[in-house]
């Protein structure tokens, strides 16, 4: 009997005016190659987030969407609220 635990990001979404990045990570437990269970963990990143510890694809997406203009607009919205 061989148990295996796999964690992988299986969904990335860009949402809202400030292009928040929503991430879903799946944790899969397999026995002898057959999936026994799957659980999900979700988190969200705003344009002011430090993404340096995130997987490469999340970092690249943040570079694509989070322009300096968008980051400033987001910071201004926080100050105004």
mmCIF file of the N, C-alpha and C atoms, coordinates in Angstrom:
data_MODEL
# 
_entry.id   MODEL 
# 
loop_
_atom_site.group_PDB 
_atom_site.id 
_atom_site.type_symbol 
_atom_site.label_atom_id 
_atom_site.label_alt_id 
_atom_site.label_comp_id 
_atom_site.label_asym_id 
_atom_site.label_entity_id 
_atom_site.label_seq_id 
_atom_site.pdbx_PDB_ins_code 
_atom_site.Cartn_x 
_atom_site.Cartn_y 
_atom_site.Cartn_z 
_atom_site.occupancy 
_atom_site.B_iso_or_equiv 
_atom_site.pdbx_formal_charge 
_atom_site.auth_seq_id 
_atom_site.auth_comp_id 
_atom_site.auth_asym_id 
_atom_site.auth_atom_id 
_atom_site.pdbx_PDB_model_num 
ATOM 1   N N  . UNK A 1 1  ? 0.856   -1.182 0.000   1.00 0.00 ? 1  UNK A N  1 
ATOM 2   C CA . UNK A 1 1  ? 0.000   0.000  0.000   1.00 0.00 ? 1  UNK A CA 1 
ATOM 3   C C  . UNK A 1 1  ? 0.896   1.237  0.000   1.00 0.00 ? 1  UNK A C  1 
ATOM 4   N N  . UNK A 1 2  ? 0.655   2.101  -0.935  1.00 0.00 ? 2  UNK A N  1 
ATOM 5   C CA . UNK A 1 2  ? 1.433   3.328  -1.071  1.00 0.00 ? 2  UNK A CA 1 
ATOM 6   C C  . UNK A 1 2  ? 0.502   4.534  -1.009  1.00 0.00 ? 2  UNK A C  1 
ATOM 7   N N  . UNK A 1 3  ? 0.693   5.365  0.018   1.00 0.00 ? 3  UNK A N  1 
ATOM 8   C CA . UNK A 1 3  ? -0.096  6.592  0.137   1.00 0.00 ? 3  UNK A CA 1 
ATOM 9   C C  . UNK A 1 3  ? 0.698   7.759  -0.411  1.00 0.00 ? 3  UNK A C  1 
ATOM 10  N N  . UNK A 1 4  ? 0.000   8.670  -1.073  1.00 0.00 ? 4  UNK A N  1 
ATOM 11  C CA . UNK A 1 4  ? 0.637   9.836  -1.663  1.00 0.00 ? 4  UNK A CA 1 
ATOM 12  C C  . UNK A 1 4  ? -0.235  11.062 -1.398  1.00 0.00 ? 4  UNK A C  1 
ATOM 13  N N  . UNK A 1 5  ? 0.415   12.141 -0.962  1.00 0.00 ? 5  UNK A N  1 
ATOM 14  C CA . UNK A 1 5  ? -0.285  13.406 -0.740  1.00 0.00 ? 5  UNK A CA 1 
ATOM 15  C C  . UNK A 1 5  ? 0.259   14.415 -1.743  1.00 0.00 ? 5  UNK A C  1 
ATOM 16  N N  . UNK A 1 6  ? -0.650  14.990 -2.531  1.00 0.00 ? 6  UNK A N  1 
ATOM 17  C CA . UNK A 1 6  ? -0.267  15.935 -3.575  1.00 0.00 ? 6  UNK A CA 1 
ATOM 18  C C  . UNK A 1 6  ? -0.971  17.263 -3.319  1.00 0.00 ? 6  UNK A C  1 
ATOM 19  N N  . UNK A 1 7  ? -0.206  18.353 -3.341  1.00 0.00 ? 7  UNK A N  1 
ATOM 20  C CA . UNK A 1 7  ? -0.791  19.693 -3.255  1.00 0.00 ? 7  UNK A CA 1 
ATOM 21  C C  . UNK A 1 7  ? -0.515  20.394 -4.574  1.00 0.00 ? 7  UNK A C  1 
ATOM 22  N N  . UNK A 1 8  ? -1.583  20.967 -5.148  1.00 0.00 ? 8  UNK A N  1 
ATOM 23  C CA . UNK A 1 8  ? -1.381  21.693 -6.399  1.00 0.00 ? 8  UNK A CA 1 
ATOM 24  C C  . UNK A 1 8  ? -2.426  22.789 -6.525  1.00 0.00 ? 8  UNK A C  1 
ATOM 25  N N  . UNK A 1 9  ? -2.020  23.868 -7.151  1.00 0.00 ? 9  UNK A N  1 
ATOM 26  C CA . UNK A 1 9  ? -2.953  24.951 -7.452  1.00 0.00 ? 9  UNK A CA 1 
ATOM 27  C C  . UNK A 1 9  ? -3.740  24.513 -8.675  1.00 0.00 ? 9  UNK A C  1 
ATOM 28  N N  . UNK A 1 10 ? -5.056  24.460 -8.512  1.00 0.00 ? 10 UNK A N  1 
ATOM 29  C CA . UNK A 1 10 ? -5.875  23.979 -9.620  1.00 0.00 ? 10 UNK A CA 1 
ATOM 30  C C  . UNK A 1 10 ? -6.799  25.042 -10.197 1.00 0.00 ? 10 UNK A C  1 
ATOM 31  N N  . UNK A 1 11 ? -6.818  26.242 -9.575  1.00 0.00 ? 11 UNK A N  1 
ATOM 32  C CA . UNK A 1 11 ? -7.645  27.307 -10.133 1.00 0.00 ? 11 UNK A CA 1 
ATOM 33  C C  . UNK A 1 11 ? -7.071  28.661 -9.722  1.00 0.00 ? 11 UNK A C  1 
ATOM 34  N N  . UNK A 1 12 ? -6.968  29.561 -10.695 1.00 0.00 ? 12 UNK A N  1 
ATOM 35  C CA . UNK A 1 12 ? -6.543  30.941 -10.453 1.00 0.00 ? 12 UNK A CA 1 
ATOM 36  C C  . UNK A 1 12 ? -7.544  31.839 -11.173 1.00 0.00 ? 12 UNK A C  1 
ATOM 37  N N  . UNK A 1 13 ? -8.103  32.800 -10.428 1.00 0.00 ? 13 UNK A N  1 
ATOM 38  C CA . UNK A 1 13 ? -9.079  33.714 -11.018 1.00 0.00 ? 13 UNK A CA 1 
ATOM 39  C C  . UNK A 1 13 ? -8.663  35.150 -10.733 1.00 0.00 ? 13 UNK A C  1 
ATOM 40  N N  . UNK A 1 14 ? -8.926  36.027 -11.692 1.00 0.00 ? 14 UNK A N  1 
ATOM 41  C CA . UNK A 1 14 ? -8.701  37.459 -11.548 1.00 0.00 ? 14 UNK A CA 1 
ATOM 42  C C  . UNK A 1 14 ? -10.082 38.090 -11.414 1.00 0.00 ? 14 UNK A C  1 
ATOM 43  N N  . UNK A 1 15 ? -10.331 38.782 -10.297 1.00 0.00 ? 15 UNK A N  1 
ATOM 44  C CA . UNK A 1 15 ? -11.677 39.308 -10.053 1.00 0.00 ? 15 UNK A CA 1 
ATOM 45  C C  . UNK A 1 15 ? -11.648 40.758 -9.584  1.00 0.00 ? 15 UNK A C  1 
ATOM 46  N N  . UNK A 1 16 ? -12.702 41.459 -9.916  1.00 0.00 ? 16 UNK A N  1 
ATOM 47  C CA . UNK A 1 16 ? -12.940 42.794 -9.389  1.00 0.00 ? 16 UNK A CA 1 
ATOM 48  C C  . UNK A 1 16 ? -12.177 43.908 -10.079 1.00 0.00 ? 16 UNK A C  1 
ATOM 49  N N  . UNK A 1 17 ? -12.519 45.100 -9.647  1.00 0.00 ? 17 UNK A N  1 
ATOM 50  C CA . UNK A 1 17 ? -11.940 46.327 -10.199 1.00 0.00 ? 17 UNK A CA 1 
ATOM 51  C C  . UNK A 1 17 ? -10.428 46.386 -10.020 1.00 0.00 ? 17 UNK A C  1 
ATOM 52  N N  . UNK A 1 18 ? -9.938  45.843 -8.901  1.00 0.00 ? 18 UNK A N  1 
ATOM 53  C CA . UNK A 1 18 ? -8.509  45.939 -8.593  1.00 0.00 ? 18 UNK A CA 1 
ATOM 54  C C  . UNK A 1 18 ? -7.751  44.657 -8.917  1.00 0.00 ? 18 UNK A C  1 
ATOM 55  N N  . UNK A 1 19 ? -8.360  43.804 -9.699  1.00 0.00 ? 19 UNK A N  1 
ATOM 56  C CA . UNK A 1 19 ? -7.716  42.586 -10.211 1.00 0.00 ? 19 UNK A CA 1 
ATOM 57  C C  . UNK A 1 19 ? -7.139  41.711 -9.088  1.00 0.00 ? 19 UNK A C  1 
ATOM 58  N N  . UNK A 1 20 ? -7.966  41.479 -8.058  1.00 0.00 ? 20 UNK A N  1 
ATOM 59  C CA . UNK A 1 20 ? -7.542  40.558 -6.998  1.00 0.00 ? 20 UNK A CA 1 
ATOM 60  C C  . UNK A 1 20 ? -7.325  39.180 -7.601  1.00 0.00 ? 20 UNK A C  1 
ATOM 61  N N  . UNK A 1 21 ? -6.339  38.488 -7.089  1.00 0.00 ? 21 UNK A N  1 
ATOM 62  C CA . UNK A 1 21 ? -6.037  37.139 -7.555  1.00 0.00 ? 21 UNK A CA 1 
ATOM 63  C C  . UNK A 1 21 ? -6.587  36.158 -6.529  1.00 0.00 ? 21 UNK A C  1 
ATOM 64  N N  . UNK A 1 22 ? -7.511  35.314 -6.962  1.00 0.00 ? 22 UNK A N  1 
ATOM 65  C CA . UNK A 1 22 ? -8.060  34.282 -6.094  1.00 0.00 ? 22 UNK A CA 1 
ATOM 66  C C  . UNK A 1 22 ? -7.438  32.950 -6.494  1.00 0.00 ? 22 UNK A C  1 
ATOM 67  N N  . UNK A 1 23 ? -6.958  32.221 -5.490  1.00 0.00 ? 23 UNK A N  1 
ATOM 68  C CA . UNK A 1 23 ? -6.233  30.978 -5.731  1.00 0.00 ? 23 UNK A CA 1 
ATOM 69  C C  . UNK A 1 23 ? -6.934  29.837 -5.002  1.00 0.00 ? 23 UNK A C  1 
ATOM 70  N N  . UNK A 1 24 ? -7.081  28.713 -5.692  1.00 0.00 ? 24 UNK A N  1 
ATOM 71  C CA . UNK A 1 24 ? -7.598  27.504 -5.050  1.00 0.00 ? 24 UNK A CA 1 
ATOM 72  C C  . UNK A 1 24 ? -6.519  26.435 -5.135  1.00 0.00 ? 24 UNK A C  1 
ATOM 73  N N  . UNK A 1 25 ? -6.181  25.881 -3.990  1.00 0.00 ? 25 UNK A N  1 
ATOM 74  C CA . UNK A 1 25 ? -5.174  24.824 -3.905  1.00 0.00 ? 25 UNK A CA 1 
ATOM 75  C C  . UNK A 1 25 ? -5.863  23.520 -3.500  1.00 0.00 ? 25 UNK A C  1 
ATOM 76  N N  . UNK A 1 26 ? -5.629  22.478 -4.254  1.00 0.00 ? 26 UNK A N  1 
ATOM 77  C CA . UNK A 1 26 ? -6.208  21.171 -3.959  1.00 0.00 ? 26 UNK A CA 1 
ATOM 78  C C  . UNK A 1 26 ? -5.168  20.315 -3.234  1.00 0.00 ? 26 UNK A C  1 
ATOM 79  N N  . UNK A 1 27 ? -5.620  19.601 -2.213  1.00 0.00 ? 27 UNK A N  1 
ATOM 80  C CA . UNK A 1 27 ? -4.808  18.590 -1.546  1.00 0.00 ? 27 UNK A CA 1 
ATOM 81  C C  . UNK A 1 27 ? -5.462  17.251 -1.849  1.00 0.00 ? 27 UNK A C  1 
ATOM 82  N N  . UNK A 1 28 ? -4.703  16.395 -2.518  1.00 0.00 ? 28 UNK A N  1 
ATOM 83  C CA . UNK A 1 28 ? -5.233  15.118 -2.996  1.00 0.00 ? 28 UNK A CA 1 
ATOM 84  C C  . UNK A 1 28 ? -4.498  13.988 -2.278  1.00 0.00 ? 28 UNK A C  1 
ATOM 85  N N  . UNK A 1 29 ? -5.258  13.052 -1.741  1.00 0.00 ? 29 UNK A N  1 
ATOM 86  C CA . UNK A 1 29 ? -4.692  11.864 -1.116  1.00 0.00 ? 29 UNK A CA 1 
ATOM 87  C C  . UNK A 1 29 ? -4.982  10.681 -2.037  1.00 0.00 ? 29 UNK A C  1 
ATOM 88  N N  . UNK A 1 30 ? -3.902  9.954  -2.396  1.00 0.00 ? 30 UNK A N  1 
ATOM 89  C CA . UNK A 1 30 ? -4.044  8.793  -3.270  1.00 0.00 ? 30 UNK A CA 1 
ATOM 90  C C  . UNK A 1 30 ? -3.454  7.562  -2.578  1.00 0.00 ? 30 UNK A C  1 
ATOM 91  N N  . UNK A 1 31 ? -4.086  6.421  -2.858  1.00 0.00 ? 31 UNK A N  1 
ATOM 92  C CA . UNK A 1 31 ? -3.557  5.137  -2.408  1.00 0.00 ? 31 UNK A CA 1 
ATOM 93  C C  . UNK A 1 31 ? -3.375  4.264  -3.631  1.00 0.00 ? 31 UNK A C  1 
ATOM 94  N N  . UNK A 1 32 ? -2.148  3.865  -3.865  1.00 0.00 ? 32 UNK A N  1 
ATOM 95  C CA . UNK A 1 32 ? -1.813  3.057  -5.040  1.00 0.00 ? 32 UNK A CA 1 
ATOM 96  C C  . UNK A 1 32 ? -2.341  3.686  -6.334  1.00 0.00 ? 32 UNK A C  1 
ATOM 97  N N  . UNK A 1 33 ? -2.240  5.015  -6.421  1.00 0.00 ? 33 UNK A N  1 
ATOM 98  C CA . UNK A 1 33 ? -2.644  5.743  -7.620  1.00 0.00 ? 33 UNK A CA 1 
ATOM 99  C C  . UNK A 1 33 ? -4.129  6.057  -7.715  1.00 0.00 ? 33 UNK A C  1 
ATOM 100 N N  . UNK A 1 34 ? -4.921  5.587  -6.751  1.00 0.00 ? 34 UNK A N  1 
ATOM 101 C CA . UNK A 1 34 ? -6.367  5.833  -6.761  1.00 0.00 ? 34 UNK A CA 1 
ATOM 102 C C  . UNK A 1 34 ? -6.683  6.955  -5.780  1.00 0.00 ? 34 UNK A C  1 
ATOM 103 N N  . UNK A 1 35 ? -7.380  7.979  -6.259  1.00 0.00 ? 35 UNK A N  1 
ATOM 104 C CA . UNK A 1 35 ? -7.717  9.116  -5.398  1.00 0.00 ? 35 UNK A CA 1 
ATOM 105 C C  . UNK A 1 35 ? -8.704  8.702  -4.313  1.00 0.00 ? 35 UNK A C  1 
ATOM 106 N N  . UNK A 1 36 ? -8.331  8.979  -3.056  1.00 0.00 ? 36 UNK A N  1 
ATOM 107 C CA . UNK A 1 36 ? -9.195  8.686  -1.919  1.00 0.00 ? 36 UNK A CA 1 
ATOM 108 C C  . UNK A 1 36 ? -9.959  9.918  -1.452  1.00 0.00 ? 36 UNK A C  1 
ATOM 109 N N  . UNK A 1 37 ? -9.282  11.069 -1.504  1.00 0.00 ? 37 UNK A N  1 
ATOM 110 C CA . UNK A 1 37 ? -9.941  12.301 -1.063  1.00 0.00 ? 37 UNK A CA 1 
ATOM 111 C C  . UNK A 1 37 ? -9.309  13.508 -1.738  1.00 0.00 ? 37 UNK A C  1 
ATOM 112 N N  . UNK A 1 38 ? -10.091 14.580 -1.712  1.00 0.00 ? 38 UNK A N  1 
ATOM 113 C CA . UNK A 1 38 ? -9.635  15.853 -2.271  1.00 0.00 ? 38 UNK A CA 1 
ATOM 114 C C  . UNK A 1 38 ? -10.244 16.952 -1.409  1.00 0.00 ? 38 UNK A C  1 
ATOM 115 N N  . UNK A 1 39 ? -9.395  17.860 -0.965  1.00 0.00 ? 39 UNK A N  1 
ATOM 116 C CA . UNK A 1 39 ? -9.847  19.000 -0.160  1.00 0.00 ? 39 UNK A CA 1 
ATOM 117 C C  . UNK A 1 39 ? -9.283  20.266 -0.778  1.00 0.00 ? 39 UNK A C  1 
ATOM 118 N N  . UNK A 1 40 ? -9.956  21.394 -0.502  1.00 0.00 ? 40 UNK A N  1 
ATOM 119 C CA . UNK A 1 40 ? -9.551  22.653 -1.112  1.00 0.00 ? 40 UNK A CA 1 
ATOM 120 C C  . UNK A 1 40 ? -9.243  23.703 -0.051  1.00 0.00 ? 40 UNK A C  1 
ATOM 121 N N  . UNK A 1 41 ? -8.267  24.528 -0.355  1.00 0.00 ? 41 UNK A N  1 
ATOM 122 C CA . UNK A 1 41 ? -7.928  25.701 0.448   1.00 0.00 ? 41 UNK A CA 1 
ATOM 123 C C  . UNK A 1 41 ? -7.917  26.874 -0.528  1.00 0.00 ? 41 UNK A C  1 
ATOM 124 N N  . UNK A 1 42 ? -8.562  27.967 -0.139  1.00 0.00 ? 42 UNK A N  1 
ATOM 125 C CA . UNK A 1 42 ? -8.621  29.147 -1.011  1.00 0.00 ? 42 UNK A CA 1 
ATOM 126 C C  . UNK A 1 42 ? -8.019  30.351 -0.308  1.00 0.00 ? 42 UNK A C  1 
ATOM 127 N N  . UNK A 1 43 ? -7.418  31.208 -1.102  1.00 0.00 ? 43 UNK A N  1 
ATOM 128 C CA . UNK A 1 43 ? -6.942  32.481 -0.576  1.00 0.00 ? 43 UNK A CA 1 
ATOM 129 C C  . UNK A 1 43 ? -6.962  33.524 -1.680  1.00 0.00 ? 43 UNK A C  1 
ATOM 130 N N  . UNK A 1 44 ? -6.912  34.782 -1.251  1.00 0.00 ? 44 UNK A N  1 
ATOM 131 C CA . UNK A 1 44 ? -7.017  35.899 -2.185  1.00 0.00 ? 44 UNK A CA 1 
ATOM 132 C C  . UNK A 1 44 ? -5.851  36.846 -1.965  1.00 0.00 ? 44 UNK A C  1 
ATOM 133 N N  . UNK A 1 45 ? -5.351  37.420 -3.042  1.00 0.00 ? 45 UNK A N  1 
ATOM 134 C CA . UNK A 1 45 ? -4.245  38.380 -2.988  1.00 0.00 ? 45 UNK A CA 1 
ATOM 135 C C  . UNK A 1 45 ? -4.695  39.702 -3.599  1.00 0.00 ? 45 UNK A C  1 
ATOM 136 N N  . UNK A 1 46 ? -4.438  40.784 -2.885  1.00 0.00 ? 46 UNK A N  1 
ATOM 137 C CA . UNK A 1 46 ? -4.755  42.134 -3.356  1.00 0.00 ? 46 UNK A CA 1 
ATOM 138 C C  . UNK A 1 46 ? -3.508  42.763 -3.963  1.00 0.00 ? 46 UNK A C  1 
ATOM 139 N N  . UNK A 1 47 ? -3.675  43.849 -4.732  1.00 0.00 ? 47 UNK A N  1 
ATOM 140 C CA . UNK A 1 47 ? -2.531  44.475 -5.400  1.00 0.00 ? 47 UNK A CA 1 
ATOM 141 C C  . UNK A 1 47 ? -1.417  44.959 -4.467  1.00 0.00 ? 47 UNK A C  1 
ATOM 142 N N  . UNK A 1 48 ? -1.686  45.073 -3.161  1.00 0.00 ? 48 UNK A N  1 
ATOM 143 C CA . UNK A 1 48 ? -0.633  45.490 -2.233  1.00 0.00 ? 48 UNK A CA 1 
ATOM 144 C C  . UNK A 1 48 ? 0.066   44.288 -1.581  1.00 0.00 ? 48 UNK A C  1 
ATOM 145 N N  . UNK A 1 49 ? -0.255  43.068 -2.028  1.00 0.00 ? 49 UNK A N  1 
ATOM 146 C CA . UNK A 1 49 ? 0.316   41.857 -1.434  1.00 0.00 ? 49 UNK A CA 1 
ATOM 147 C C  . UNK A 1 49 ? 1.754   41.633 -1.886  1.00 0.00 ? 49 UNK A C  1 
ATOM 148 N N  . UNK A 1 50 ? 2.547   41.033 -0.996  1.00 0.00 ? 50 UNK A N  1 
ATOM 149 C CA . UNK A 1 50 ? 3.901   40.592 -1.330  1.00 0.00 ? 50 UNK A CA 1 
ATOM 150 C C  . UNK A 1 50 ? 3.773   39.184 -1.912  1.00 0.00 ? 50 UNK A C  1 
ATOM 151 N N  . UNK A 1 51 ? 4.033   39.037 -3.185  1.00 0.00 ? 51 UNK A N  1 
ATOM 152 C CA . UNK A 1 51 ? 3.872   37.745 -3.845  1.00 0.00 ? 51 UNK A CA 1 
ATOM 153 C C  . UNK A 1 51 ? 5.197   37.006 -4.014  1.00 0.00 ? 51 UNK A C  1 
ATOM 154 N N  . UNK A 1 52 ? 6.243   37.497 -3.392  1.00 0.00 ? 52 UNK A N  1 
ATOM 155 C CA . UNK A 1 52 ? 7.567   36.898 -3.584  1.00 0.00 ? 52 UNK A CA 1 
ATOM 156 C C  . UNK A 1 52 ? 7.623   35.427 -3.145  1.00 0.00 ? 52 UNK A C  1 
ATOM 157 N N  . UNK A 1 53 ? 6.786   35.021 -2.208  1.00 0.00 ? 53 UNK A N  1 
ATOM 158 C CA . UNK A 1 53 ? 6.779   33.634 -1.756  1.00 0.00 ? 53 UNK A CA 1 
ATOM 159 C C  . UNK A 1 53 ? 5.770   32.756 -2.473  1.00 0.00 ? 53 UNK A C  1 
ATOM 160 N N  . UNK A 1 54 ? 5.097   33.304 -3.457  1.00 0.00 ? 54 UNK A N  1 
ATOM 161 C CA . UNK A 1 54 ? 4.072   32.572 -4.195  1.00 0.00 ? 54 UNK A CA 1 
ATOM 162 C C  . UNK A 1 54 ? 4.703   31.773 -5.344  1.00 0.00 ? 54 UNK A C  1 
ATOM 163 N N  . UNK A 1 55 ? 3.973   30.775 -5.849  1.00 0.00 ? 55 UNK A N  1 
ATOM 164 C CA . UNK A 1 55 ? 4.463   30.041 -7.025  1.00 0.00 ? 55 UNK A CA 1 
ATOM 165 C C  . UNK A 1 55 ? 4.677   30.978 -8.216  1.00 0.00 ? 55 UNK A C  1 
ATOM 166 N N  . UNK A 1 56 ? 5.524   30.575 -9.120  1.00 0.00 ? 56 UNK A N  1 
ATOM 167 C CA . UNK A 1 56 ? 5.917   31.393 -10.266 1.00 0.00 ? 56 UNK A CA 1 
ATOM 168 C C  . UNK A 1 56 ? 4.727   31.886 -11.076 1.00 0.00 ? 56 UNK A C  1 
ATOM 169 N N  . UNK A 1 57 ? 3.739   31.040 -11.305 1.00 0.00 ? 57 UNK A N  1 
ATOM 170 C CA . UNK A 1 57 ? 2.606   31.475 -12.132 1.00 0.00 ? 57 UNK A CA 1 
ATOM 171 C C  . UNK A 1 57 ? 1.809   32.591 -11.459 1.00 0.00 ? 57 UNK A C  1 
ATOM 172 N N  . UNK A 1 58 ? 1.717   32.576 -10.133 1.00 0.00 ? 58 UNK A N  1 
ATOM 173 C CA . UNK A 1 58 ? 1.026   33.650 -9.416  1.00 0.00 ? 58 UNK A CA 1 
ATOM 174 C C  . UNK A 1 58 ? 1.830   34.951 -9.538  1.00 0.00 ? 58 UNK A C  1 
ATOM 175 N N  . UNK A 1 59 ? 3.136   34.855 -9.406  1.00 0.00 ? 59 UNK A N  1 
ATOM 176 C CA . UNK A 1 59 ? 3.994   36.036 -9.536  1.00 0.00 ? 59 UNK A CA 1 
ATOM 177 C C  . UNK A 1 59 ? 3.859   36.636 -10.932 1.00 0.00 ? 59 UNK A C  1 
ATOM 178 N N  . UNK A 1 60 ? 3.876   35.796 -11.948 1.00 0.00 ? 60 UNK A N  1 
ATOM 179 C CA . UNK A 1 60 ? 3.762   36.277 -13.327 1.00 0.00 ? 60 UNK A CA 1 
ATOM 180 C C  . UNK A 1 60 ? 2.404   36.920 -13.597 1.00 0.00 ? 60 UNK A C  1 
ATOM 181 N N  . UNK A 1 61 ? 1.354   36.352 -13.059 1.00 0.00 ? 61 UNK A N  1 
ATOM 182 C CA . UNK A 1 61 ? 0.020   36.934 -13.226 1.00 0.00 ? 61 UNK A CA 1 
ATOM 183 C C  . UNK A 1 61 ? -0.045  38.297 -12.545 1.00 0.00 ? 61 UNK A C  1 
ATOM 184 N N  . UNK A 1 62 ? 0.543   38.401 -11.358 1.00 0.00 ? 62 UNK A N  1 
ATOM 185 C CA . UNK A 1 62 ? 0.526   39.693 -10.652 1.00 0.00 ? 62 UNK A CA 1 
ATOM 186 C C  . UNK A 1 62 ? 1.287   40.755 -11.445 1.00 0.00 ? 62 UNK A C  1 
ATOM 187 N N  . UNK A 1 63 ? 2.380   40.388 -12.071 1.00 0.00 ? 63 UNK A N  1 
ATOM 188 C CA . UNK A 1 63 ? 3.135   41.340 -12.892 1.00 0.00 ? 63 UNK A CA 1 
ATOM 189 C C  . UNK A 1 63 ? 2.318   41.804 -14.098 1.00 0.00 ? 63 UNK A C  1 
ATOM 190 N N  . UNK A 1 64 ? 1.544   40.892 -14.642 1.00 0.00 ? 64 UNK A N  1 
ATOM 191 C CA . UNK A 1 64 ? 0.740   41.189 -15.820 1.00 0.00 ? 64 UNK A CA 1 
ATOM 192 C C  . UNK A 1 64 ? -0.408  42.149 -15.492 1.00 0.00 ? 64 UNK A C  1 
ATOM 193 N N  . UNK A 1 65 ? -1.105  41.892 -14.391 1.00 0.00 ? 65 UNK A N  1 
ATOM 194 C CA . UNK A 1 65 ? -2.310  42.664 -14.070 1.00 0.00 ? 65 UNK A CA 1 
ATOM 195 C C  . UNK A 1 65 ? -2.060  43.852 -13.149 1.00 0.00 ? 65 UNK A C  1 
ATOM 196 N N  . UNK A 1 66 ? -1.137  43.732 -12.223 1.00 0.00 ? 66 UNK A N  1 
ATOM 197 C CA . UNK A 1 66 ? -0.941  44.774 -11.207 1.00 0.00 ? 66 UNK A CA 1 
ATOM 198 C C  . UNK A 1 66 ? 0.071   45.819 -11.673 1.00 0.00 ? 66 UNK A C  1 
ATOM 199 N N  . UNK A 1 67 ? -0.378  46.665 -12.545 1.00 0.00 ? 67 UNK A N  1 
ATOM 200 C CA . UNK A 1 67 ? 0.463   47.760 -13.025 1.00 0.00 ? 67 UNK A CA 1 
ATOM 201 C C  . UNK A 1 67 ? 0.656   48.777 -11.898 1.00 0.00 ? 67 UNK A C  1 
ATOM 202 N N  . UNK A 1 68 ? 1.631   49.655 -12.050 1.00 0.00 ? 68 UNK A N  1 
ATOM 203 C CA . UNK A 1 68 ? 1.844   50.707 -11.051 1.00 0.00 ? 68 UNK A CA 1 
ATOM 204 C C  . UNK A 1 68 ? 0.602   51.591 -10.931 1.00 0.00 ? 68 UNK A C  1 
ATOM 205 N N  . UNK A 1 69 ? -0.047  51.842 -12.042 1.00 0.00 ? 69 UNK A N  1 
ATOM 206 C CA . UNK A 1 69 ? -1.276  52.651 -12.038 1.00 0.00 ? 69 UNK A CA 1 
ATOM 207 C C  . UNK A 1 69 ? -2.378  51.971 -11.218 1.00 0.00 ? 69 UNK A C  1 
ATOM 208 N N  . UNK A 1 70 ? -2.559  50.660 -11.416 1.00 0.00 ? 70 UNK A N  1 
ATOM 209 C CA . UNK A 1 70 ? -3.585  49.918 -10.674 1.00 0.00 ? 70 UNK A CA 1 
ATOM 210 C C  . UNK A 1 70 ? -3.243  49.877 -9.178  1.00 0.00 ? 70 UNK A C  1 
ATOM 211 N N  . UNK A 1 71 ? -1.982  49.659 -8.858  1.00 0.00 ? 71 UNK A N  1 
ATOM 212 C CA . UNK A 1 71 ? -1.564  49.632 -7.449  1.00 0.00 ? 71 UNK A CA 1 
ATOM 213 C C  . UNK A 1 71 ? -1.848  50.971 -6.774  1.00 0.00 ? 71 UNK A C  1 
ATOM 214 N N  . UNK A 1 72 ? -1.593  52.072 -7.480  1.00 0.00 ? 72 UNK A N  1 
ATOM 215 C CA . UNK A 1 72 ? -1.858  53.393 -6.915  1.00 0.00 ? 72 UNK A CA 1 
ATOM 216 C C  . UNK A 1 72 ? -3.355  53.623 -6.738  1.00 0.00 ? 72 UNK A C  1 
ATOM 217 N N  . UNK A 1 73 ? -4.124  53.210 -7.724  1.00 0.00 ? 73 UNK A N  1 
ATOM 218 C CA . UNK A 1 73 ? -5.576  53.338 -7.639  1.00 0.00 ? 73 UNK A CA 1 
ATOM 219 C C  . UNK A 1 73 ? -6.115  52.534 -6.451  1.00 0.00 ? 73 UNK A C  1 
ATOM 220 N N  . UNK A 1 74 ? -5.579  51.356 -6.226  1.00 0.00 ? 74 UNK A N  1 
ATOM 221 C CA . UNK A 1 74 ? -5.988  50.523 -5.099  1.00 0.00 ? 74 UNK A CA 1 
ATOM 222 C C  . UNK A 1 74 ? -5.602  51.191 -3.778  1.00 0.00 ? 74 UNK A C  1 
ATOM 223 N N  . UNK A 1 75 ? -4.380  51.707 -3.680  1.00 0.00 ? 75 UNK A N  1 
ATOM 224 C CA . UNK A 1 75 ? -3.926  52.393 -2.466  1.00 0.00 ? 75 UNK A CA 1 
ATOM 225 C C  . UNK A 1 75 ? -4.805  53.611 -2.174  1.00 0.00 ? 75 UNK A C  1 
ATOM 226 N N  . UNK A 1 76 ? -5.148  54.362 -3.212  1.00 0.00 ? 76 UNK A N  1 
ATOM 227 C CA . UNK A 1 76 ? -6.023  55.522 -3.043  1.00 0.00 ? 76 UNK A CA 1 
ATOM 228 C C  . UNK A 1 76 ? -7.397  55.109 -2.524  1.00 0.00 ? 76 UNK A C  1 
ATOM 229 N N  . UNK A 1 77 ? -7.903  53.982 -3.010  1.00 0.00 ? 77 UNK A N  1 
ATOM 230 C CA . UNK A 1 77 ? -9.225  53.522 -2.559  1.00 0.00 ? 77 UNK A CA 1 
ATOM 231 C C  . UNK A 1 77 ? -9.194  53.139 -1.079  1.00 0.00 ? 77 UNK A C  1 
ATOM 232 N N  . UNK A 1 78 ? -8.069  52.595 -0.624  1.00 0.00 ? 78 UNK A N  1 
ATOM 233 C CA . UNK A 1 78 ? -7.940  52.232 0.798   1.00 0.00 ? 78 UNK A CA 1 
ATOM 234 C C  . UNK A 1 78 ? -7.909  53.482 1.670   1.00 0.00 ? 78 UNK A C  1 
ATOM 235 N N  . UNK A 1 79 ? -7.222  54.503 1.203   1.00 0.00 ? 79 UNK A N  1 
ATOM 236 C CA . UNK A 1 79 ? -7.138  55.763 1.955   1.00 0.00 ? 79 UNK A CA 1 
ATOM 237 C C  . UNK A 1 79 ? -8.501  56.461 2.029   1.00 0.00 ? 79 UNK A C  1 
ATOM 238 N N  . UNK A 1 80 ? -9.275  56.357 0.959   1.00 0.00 ? 80 UNK A N  1 
ATOM 239 C CA . UNK A 1 80 ? -10.570 57.026 0.902   1.00 0.00 ? 80 UNK A CA 1 
ATOM 240 C C  . UNK A 1 80 ? -11.656 56.300 1.690   1.00 0.00 ? 80 UNK A C  1 
ATOM 241 N N  . UNK A 1 81 ? -11.420 55.069 2.014   1.00 0.00 ? 81 UNK A N  1 
ATOM 242 C CA . UNK A 1 81 ? -12.418 54.294 2.764   1.00 0.00 ? 81 UNK A CA 1 
ATOM 243 C C  . UNK A 1 81 ? -11.980 54.226 4.157   1.00 0.00 ? 81 UNK A C  1 
# 
